[in-house]
Amino acid sequence: MWLSDLRVVLPDQTLERGSLRLSDGRIAEIVEGPAPRREEAAWVDCCGLTALPGVIDMHGDMLEREIEPRPSTHFPTDMALFELDKRLAGAGVTTAYAALSFYENEREDSVRSRTIVRDMITTINALRDRLLIDFLVHARFEVSTPSIAPFLVEMLNADQLHIISLMDHTPGQGQYRDIEHYITFIAKWRKVDRAYVEAELAERMQKADDAQSNWELARDIATLAVGQGLTIASHDDDTIEKVDLVASLGATICEFPVTLEAAQEARRRGMHVVMGAPNVLRSGSHSGNLSATEAIAAGVVDILAADYYPAGLFQSVFILVNAGVLPLHEAAHLVSQNVADALNLHDRGRISVGKSADLALIETDGRPRVRGTLRHGAPIYWDGMMARRSAWL
């Protein structure tokens, strides 16, 4: 099949007018100008569209919200996964890691309870071959609740996980180093009185386990995971000392650093630095931390993640381009090529001959819109405009 006469975002440049030939699920040929018209060739007119590599999201929290859109209101996991799968395909995403919390809590009806997390993990792995996009599992290990560690090890040994991130959401450091901001944010998010959050915080701080022993446990888990070939990420690093710690545990990815100092140290150590796409879309962090756009302009960011809003990924690419922060091919690296490199996904992430034909076809006249998404050369999202252009399909 030929995708003809479109702008093609290549690894090192943007081909303003080119065409792609797809064969056996891979990119077989890249040419300048319109595709050759042959009677026997399947041919799609893509004039006015831009081809990006299929978007790769290494950290998306959306599945939890699909299952529990309102507190204690749960829907079947398989149904939620199928619906999220369609939404991600419509946002140009072809590979996604569902970020699931390994966090000990006392509410069995919580979407973050062991029972529901286990169900999400087993459902993703069981249905992976039936989904539109490639779905994997990103385990978010809350080191401040070490009692959850045996469950994490169980899932590791069952080969159910694909990335592990180490995080500590204890207020007073990391993402919530500003205690006042933490209280205000949590009260607003959970729609409860500040006094309730303050009392809960005081109890949590009293029950806090020894931080050093927690991180020693995290070291053991990271060693086990690396031995199984998994990538380790850190989360919400705020100081050089924190980056030193996680790097010593084998982390090669620094997710959502909250200070420029931490991001610079991670980059100095050769770690991949991740920021949230919604941070770019909103022109700032919802937590009052490091601005993603400023960090990208400073040259310390490799990757953007959906976090909680998948459409922010491809939108952020064009925001950065239109603001003059990066040229198009470099902005596209943040949601494709660099992510593939960080996660050892060597078959995708680039529009290059021989790579998987995972593509997002985007209309950029006005607000960017995904018109079509292909995985392994087959349309997984194809809107009405694309259908009219390719009636033979």
VMD Tcl script that draws the C-alpha trace (Angstrom):
set ca {
  {0.00 0.00 0.00}
  {1.16 3.51 -0.81}
  {0.48 6.56 1.38}
  {0.94 9.27 -1.22}
  {1.78 12.96 -1.24}
  {2.14 13.89 2.43}
  {4.64 15.51 4.74}
  {6.84 12.78 6.22}
  {8.66 13.24 9.54}
  {11.92 11.30 9.20}
  {14.46 10.72 11.99}
  {16.80 13.52 10.87}
  {14.59 15.83 8.79}
  {11.07 16.51 7.56}
  {10.32 15.57 3.97}
  {7.83 18.23 2.95}
  {6.35 16.15 0.13}
  {6.89 12.43 0.02}
  {5.25 9.02 -0.06}
  {5.53 5.77 1.88}
  {5.13 2.22 0.64}
  {4.01 -0.25 3.29}
  {4.43 -3.98 2.86}
  {4.12 -6.95 5.26}
  {3.58 -4.61 8.19}
  {6.78 -2.63 7.60}
  {7.92 0.52 5.82}
  {9.24 -0.79 2.51}
  {10.07 2.41 0.64}
  {10.26 6.19 1.14}
  {10.21 8.43 -1.94}
  {10.04 12.13 -2.62}
  {6.90 13.47 -4.25}
  {3.67 11.58 -5.02}
  {3.65 7.80 -5.14}
  {3.90 6.19 -8.58}
  {0.42 5.37 -9.88}
  {0.19 1.72 -10.78}
  {-3.05 -0.05 -11.54}
  {-2.17 -2.94 -9.24}
  {-1.06 -0.80 -6.32}
  {-3.25 0.08 -3.34}
  {-2.96 3.85 -3.15}
  {-4.20 6.40 -0.57}
  {-4.20 10.14 -1.29}
  {-2.78 11.77 1.86}
  {-2.40 15.31 0.52}
  {-2.49 17.84 3.37}
  {-1.54 15.29 6.05}
  {1.63 14.81 8.10}
  {2.96 11.34 8.89}
  {4.50 10.96 12.34}
  {5.87 7.71 13.73}
  {3.18 6.01 15.81}
  {3.17 7.62 19.25}
  {4.67 5.59 22.11}
  {3.42 6.40 25.61}
  {5.50 4.97 28.44}
  {3.34 6.27 31.31}
  {-0.42 6.68 31.13}
  {-2.73 6.57 34.16}
  {-5.95 6.36 32.13}
  {-7.00 2.74 32.69}
  {-7.72 3.38 36.37}
  {-10.09 6.19 35.42}
  {-11.80 4.06 32.75}
  {-12.54 1.42 35.38}
  {-13.51 3.88 38.14}
  {-14.78 7.11 36.54}
  {-16.48 8.02 39.84}
  {-15.40 7.00 43.37}
  {-16.41 3.39 44.11}
  {-18.16 3.10 40.72}
  {-16.43 0.23 38.95}
  {-16.85 -1.10 35.42}
  {-15.54 -4.40 33.97}
  {-11.81 -4.32 33.32}
  {-11.97 -5.87 29.86}
  {-14.64 -3.38 28.74}
  {-12.61 -0.46 30.10}
  {-9.48 -1.72 28.35}
  {-11.23 -2.10 24.99}
  {-12.64 1.44 25.26}
  {-9.30 2.97 26.25}
  {-7.64 1.04 23.42}
  {-9.89 2.80 20.90}
  {-9.30 6.20 22.47}
  {-5.54 5.78 22.33}
  {-5.62 4.66 18.70}
  {-7.65 7.79 17.92}
  {-4.90 9.88 19.52}
  {-2.22 8.44 17.25}
  {-0.84 6.11 19.93}
  {0.35 2.70 18.72}
  {2.23 1.51 21.84}
  {1.23 2.31 25.42}
  {2.25 1.28 28.92}
  {-0.59 1.31 31.44}
  {0.85 2.80 34.64}
  {-0.63 0.80 37.54}
  {-0.05 1.55 41.21}
  {1.59 -0.87 43.61}
  {0.55 1.11 46.67}
  {-0.71 -0.45 49.90}
  {-4.00 1.02 51.05}
  {-6.81 -0.08 53.31}
  {-9.70 0.30 50.85}
  {-10.56 -2.98 49.12}
  {-12.96 -1.13 46.83}
  {-10.19 1.17 45.59}
  {-9.07 0.85 42.00}
  {-5.57 0.65 43.48}
  {-6.34 -2.35 45.68}
  {-4.34 -5.52 45.06}
  {-7.42 -7.31 43.75}
  {-8.19 -4.76 41.06}
  {-4.54 -4.13 40.14}
  {-4.05 -7.88 39.69}
  {-7.15 -7.98 37.48}
  {-5.88 -5.09 35.34}
  {-2.48 -6.71 34.87}
  {-3.79 -10.15 33.97}
  {-6.43 -8.67 31.64}
  {-3.88 -6.58 29.73}
  {-1.58 -9.56 29.25}
  {-4.43 -11.91 28.32}
  {-5.99 -9.52 25.77}
  {-2.80 -8.00 24.38}
  {-3.04 -9.86 21.05}
  {-6.66 -8.75 20.59}
  {-6.11 -5.02 21.08}
  {-5.66 -2.35 18.43}
  {-2.47 -0.99 19.96}
  {0.41 -2.73 21.73}
  {-0.47 -2.52 25.44}
  {2.08 -3.25 28.17}
  {2.28 -2.84 31.97}
  {4.18 -0.14 33.84}
  {4.35 -1.00 37.55}
  {4.55 2.05 39.82}
  {6.11 0.83 43.07}
  {5.42 3.14 46.01}
  {8.54 2.51 48.15}
  {6.93 4.12 51.21}
  {4.52 1.16 51.44}
  {6.93 -1.82 51.52}
  {4.17 -4.29 52.42}
  {3.13 -4.26 48.75}
  {6.54 -5.61 47.67}
  {5.63 -9.36 47.77}
  {2.77 -8.74 45.33}
  {5.14 -6.84 43.02}
  {7.67 -9.68 43.15}
  {4.89 -12.17 42.39}
  {3.92 -10.27 39.25}
  {7.57 -9.91 38.27}
  {8.21 -13.63 38.57}
  {5.07 -14.32 36.52}
  {6.49 -12.18 33.64}
  {3.46 -9.86 33.82}
  {5.35 -6.53 34.02}
  {7.33 -4.55 31.44}
  {8.66 -1.44 33.27}
  {9.05 -0.65 36.97}
  {9.22 2.87 38.34}
  {10.32 3.66 41.88}
  {8.38 6.44 43.56}
  {7.96 7.99 46.96}
  {4.92 10.23 47.39}
  {5.57 10.95 51.06}
  {4.71 14.65 51.52}
  {7.62 16.94 52.24}
  {9.80 15.81 49.31}
  {9.53 14.86 45.66}
  {6.35 15.94 43.91}
  {4.81 17.08 47.19}
  {7.79 18.84 48.77}
  {5.49 21.82 49.38}
  {3.24 20.56 52.19}
  {0.77 23.44 51.85}
  {0.38 22.82 48.14}
  {-0.09 19.09 48.83}
  {-2.95 19.73 51.28}
  {-4.67 22.16 48.92}
  {-4.30 19.87 45.89}
  {-5.48 16.68 47.64}
  {-8.46 18.42 49.24}
  {-9.53 19.77 45.84}
  {-8.86 16.51 44.00}
  {-10.74 14.33 46.49}
  {-13.37 16.99 47.25}
  {-12.84 16.84 51.02}
  {-12.17 19.43 53.71}
  {-8.61 20.58 54.30}
  {-8.91 19.52 57.93}
  {-9.51 15.93 56.83}
  {-6.38 15.95 54.64}
  {-4.33 17.54 57.42}
  {-5.40 14.84 59.91}
  {-4.72 12.07 57.40}
  {-1.31 13.56 56.63}
  {-0.36 13.71 60.32}
  {-1.32 10.05 60.76}
  {0.59 9.05 57.63}
  {3.73 10.86 58.76}
  {3.53 9.15 62.18}
  {3.28 5.73 60.52}
  {6.09 6.41 58.06}
  {8.53 3.52 57.96}
  {12.28 3.89 57.93}
  {13.20 5.47 54.59}
  {16.60 3.81 54.38}
  {15.20 0.28 54.75}
  {12.50 1.07 52.21}
  {15.06 2.07 49.62}
  {17.15 -1.03 50.37}
  {14.07 -3.07 49.54}
  {13.65 -1.03 46.36}
  {17.25 -1.89 45.48}
  {16.52 -5.62 45.80}
  {13.44 -5.33 43.59}
  {15.30 -3.25 40.99}
  {18.08 -5.87 40.89}
  {15.52 -8.62 40.31}
  {13.77 -6.61 37.58}
  {16.99 -5.71 35.74}
  {17.97 -9.38 35.85}
  {14.73 -10.12 34.00}
  {15.48 -7.52 31.36}
  {13.11 -4.78 32.59}
  {13.84 -1.07 32.47}
  {13.87 0.84 35.79}
  {12.59 4.42 36.09}
  {12.60 6.85 38.97}
  {9.78 9.27 39.68}
  {9.52 12.89 40.86}
  {13.23 13.37 41.58}
  {13.81 16.73 43.24}
  {17.51 16.83 44.22}
  {20.90 15.73 42.94}
  {21.10 13.35 45.90}
  {17.83 11.67 44.89}
  {19.08 11.22 41.32}
  {22.32 9.73 42.69}
  {20.28 7.27 44.75}
  {18.03 6.04 41.97}
  {20.90 5.83 39.50}
  {22.75 3.58 41.97}
  {19.68 1.30 41.94}
  {19.89 0.89 38.17}
  {17.36 3.49 37.02}
  {18.00 4.63 33.45}
  {14.89 6.83 33.18}
  {14.07 9.91 35.27}
  {10.31 10.54 35.15}
  {8.80 13.95 35.91}
  {11.74 15.60 37.72}
  {10.35 18.43 39.81}
  {13.41 20.70 39.56}
  {15.71 21.71 36.73}
  {18.65 20.74 38.94}
  {17.44 17.13 39.14}
  {16.75 16.98 35.39}
  {20.23 18.31 34.60}
  {21.87 15.76 36.90}
  {19.89 12.92 35.33}
  {20.91 14.06 31.86}
  {24.55 14.34 32.99}
  {24.39 10.71 34.07}
  {23.01 9.65 30.68}
  {19.50 8.93 31.99}
  {16.46 9.55 29.77}
  {14.42 12.43 31.19}
  {10.61 12.30 30.94}
  {8.14 15.13 31.37}
  {4.35 15.17 31.09}
  {2.70 16.19 27.82}
  {-0.14 17.90 29.74}
  {2.54 20.13 31.27}
  {3.36 21.36 27.73}
  {-0.30 21.62 26.79}
  {-1.14 23.68 29.90}
  {2.07 25.74 29.76}
  {3.06 24.57 33.23}
  {2.87 21.89 35.91}
  {-0.45 21.42 37.72}
  {1.65 20.82 40.87}
  {3.62 24.03 40.52}
  {6.83 22.15 39.69}
  {9.22 22.30 36.73}
  {7.83 23.60 33.42}
  {8.21 20.96 30.70}
  {8.57 23.58 27.96}
  {11.34 25.36 29.86}
  {13.11 22.08 30.50}
  {12.83 21.11 26.81}
  {14.22 24.50 25.78}
  {17.09 23.91 28.23}
  {17.88 20.67 26.41}
  {17.32 18.28 29.31}
  {14.18 16.40 28.19}
  {14.12 13.31 25.96}
  {10.56 12.02 26.32}
  {6.99 13.21 26.83}
  {4.44 10.91 28.50}
  {0.64 11.11 28.46}
  {0.41 10.95 32.26}
  {-3.38 11.46 32.38}
  {-4.21 12.89 28.91}
  {-3.22 10.88 25.80}
  {-4.18 13.51 23.21}
  {-1.57 15.77 24.79}
  {1.21 13.74 23.18}
  {0.77 14.60 19.50}
  {-0.65 18.02 20.39}
  {2.52 18.85 22.34}
  {4.66 18.09 19.31}
  {2.99 20.85 17.31}
  {2.83 23.27 20.24}
  {6.62 23.03 20.57}
  {7.08 23.47 16.82}
  {4.72 26.44 16.56}
  {6.44 28.10 19.54}
  {9.81 27.73 17.83}
  {11.19 25.53 20.61}
  {12.11 22.59 18.34}
  {11.95 21.68 14.65}
  {9.26 19.14 13.77}
  {11.46 16.05 13.49}
  {13.10 16.75 16.87}
  {9.76 17.42 18.57}
  {8.46 14.13 17.18}
  {11.40 12.31 18.80}
  {9.91 13.14 22.22}
  {6.89 10.89 21.61}
  {8.39 8.20 19.38}
  {12.07 7.64 18.62}
  {13.46 8.59 22.04}
  {10.83 6.52 23.84}
  {11.65 3.48 21.71}
  {15.36 3.92 22.46}
  {14.78 4.22 26.22}
  {12.61 1.09 26.31}
  {14.63 -1.01 23.84}
  {11.77 -1.15 21.33}
  {14.08 -1.51 18.36}
  {11.41 -2.33 15.76}
  {9.44 0.92 16.00}
  {9.57 4.66 16.72}
  {11.00 5.82 13.39}
  {9.79 6.28 9.83}
  {12.64 4.31 8.30}
  {12.78 1.48 5.81}
  {12.49 -1.84 7.63}
  {10.79 -0.45 10.74}
  {7.26 -1.38 11.74}
  {4.68 0.67 9.82}
  {3.26 2.28 12.97}
  {2.10 5.71 11.83}
  {-0.10 8.62 12.84}
  {-1.60 10.67 10.00}
  {-2.31 14.18 11.24}
  {-4.09 17.14 9.72}
  {-2.34 20.34 10.81}
  {-4.64 22.96 9.29}
  {-5.81 24.67 12.48}
  {-5.89 22.58 15.63}
  {-3.99 19.35 14.82}
  {-6.26 16.31 14.39}
  {-5.43 12.64 13.98}
  {-7.18 11.43 10.84}
  {-5.71 7.93 10.71}
  {-3.52 5.61 12.74}
  {-1.82 2.50 11.41}
  {-0.15 -0.32 13.29}
  {1.94 -2.83 11.36}
  {0.64 -1.13 8.22}
  {-3.05 -1.78 8.98}
  {-5.48 1.03 9.86}
  {-6.58 0.85 13.50}
  {-8.22 4.30 13.44}
  {-9.55 5.62 10.11}
  {-11.98 8.53 10.17}
  {-14.53 9.53 7.55}
  {-12.09 11.67 5.58}
  {-9.62 8.78 5.30}
  {-12.43 6.40 4.34}
  {-13.42 8.67 1.44}
  {-9.81 8.85 0.29}
  {-9.42 5.09 0.35}
  {-12.76 3.60 -0.64}
  {-10.97 0.49 -1.96}
  {-10.18 -0.50 1.63}
}
mol new
graphics top color blue
foreach p $ca { graphics top sphere $p radius 0.5 }
foreach p [lrange $ca 0 end-1] q [lrange $ca 1 end] { graphics top cylinder $p $q radius 0.2 }
display resetview
